[in-house]
């Protein structure tokens, strides 16, 4: 399974990459690079931070999601951001994201995995839950 992690915090990007060990992970820190990866690699899952650069800020919570979906319609996009209000979540989902997890709302990888599992299970990508079973059932 291919997973794109779009995160400008190097420590958090490393934690997420280690969480998905055993799967092909690609880490980028800018939206422009993410668009290229989505177009060329067609990842199964994108974990997308918002507010990466000038093209993505709190008033633009869609963060390029429609363009990513246009380039790769079978990619699940999950927003993982510090801007986790209901308004941001609704805007992200309206833009095509499968859901939003607010940074800081989970403190253990097992909690993060449970949230990812619940979001994917309730989305149009439930088949990804099975592909990520090794990650989503972590007991840390």
N, C-alpha and C positions, 0 to 999 in steps of 0.2 A: 504494500500500500504506500502511496506517495502522499506526504504531508508537507505543506508549505507553512512555515512559521514566519510571520511578518512582525518583527518586534525589534525596537531600537535599544532596548535595555539588554545589554550583552549577557548579564547574569541570568535574567529571566529567560532569555532565548536559549541559553545553555540548559537550564532546568527543563524547559519544555522539550528540547531536543533529546535529552537523556530520558525523559518520560516516555518518548516514542521510540526508544532504542529497539532495533529489530525491524523497523520500518524505514523506508527511504525518506529521510527528512532533508529539507532544504531550508536554510535560514537566510533571510534578507532583512535589511533594516529600513528600506525605503519602498514607498508605494510604486514608484516607477520600475524598480527591479522586480517587485512582486508581479506586476502586470506582465512582464516579459516571461517570468517563470510560469505563470498561469497559462499564457498562450503557448509556450513551447513544451511544457511538461505535463499539462492537464492533470494537476494533482487531484487526489480524491477528497482531500480536506485542506482547507486554509484556516489557520488560526491567525486572525488579523487584529493587530493593535490599531487603535485609532490615534490620531494626533502624532503622526510620524514625522511629517515635514510640512511645508507650507501648503501642500495640496490637501491636507487632512487636518482639520481642527474641530473643536467641539461643536461648531455650528454646521459642520458638514459630516454628520455621523455616518453617512452612507459610504464614505471613504473609498470610492471607486468600485463598490460592490457590483453595481449593474454592469460595468465594463468587464469585470472578472467573469461574471455569469455569461455575458455575451461571448467571451473568448473560450469559456469552458463550462457549458451548461450543466454538466454532470459533476461539478465540484461543489461540495458543501462548504459554505463559508460561515465561520463562527467568529463573532466579534469578541475580543478579550481586551477590555479597556478599563481605564479608571473612570470613564464617563458612563456610568451605568444606570442613569435614571430611566424611568418608564418611557419618557419621551425619546431618549436616545435608542432604547431597545425597540420601540415601535417604528422609529425611522429606519433602523438597521434592517428589521424584518420586512418592512415595506420595500426597502431597497433590494431585498433578496437574500439576506442572511438567514441562516437557520435558527439563530439565537444569539444571545449575548451573555457573557459571564463577566461580572465586574471584578477587576483586579482588587485584591484585598478582601474579597468576600469569602474566600476559601484559604485555609492556612495549611492544608495537607494535600499532597498529590492525590491521595485517595478521594478526597472531597472534590477536587477538580475533575478527576476521572469520572466520578459519579454524575457531576453536572453535565459533562460532555456526553456521557452515555444517555442521560435523560433527554437532552436536547436532540441528539441524533435519532433516538428511538421515536420521538414524536414528530420528526421531520419527514421529508420525502426521501431521506437517505438512511432508513433503518438498517439496510444491509451493511452499512459501515460499522455498526455496533459489533457484529460478528467478526469482521475483519480486524477490529481493534480489541477483541476480547482479552488478549494478553495484557494490554495496557489498562483497559477500563475496569479490570477486576483487581487492581493493585491493592495490597494490604500494607500500607506504609504508616 
